[in-house]
Amino acid sequence: MIALNRLQVPPLPETPPASRKDLLGVSHSPGLAPMTNRTAWKWLENLGFEIRQVIPEHWIVTHPGTSSELHFYSDSELTQFAAHRAHRYAETFTREKP
């Protein structure tokens, strides 16, 4: 029983619905612990995203099977997206595959 509990994904924090000004959820969310950049990369890769660092402080995140590119211009933006909206986008991109 204890082994099963360790394998379960921890519940994700509830975030307010996306706004027109912050569709990717990259604005600072008070009260939510920030993710490290390394953890964010690992989380995004586990969700199926591909990450390319073009230049320092510029990352392009894509998901196989879509033509969408998400551009992030700071560690903070990348980690906020990974922590708060990435799972929703991954689900949407996976459903859209032919």
Buried (B, 14 or more C-beta within 10 A) or exposed (E): EEEEEEEEEEEEEEBEEEEEEBEBBBEEBEEEEBBEBEEBBEBBEEBBBEBEEEEEEEBEBBBEEEEEEBEBEEBBBBBBBBBBBBBBBBEEBBEEEE
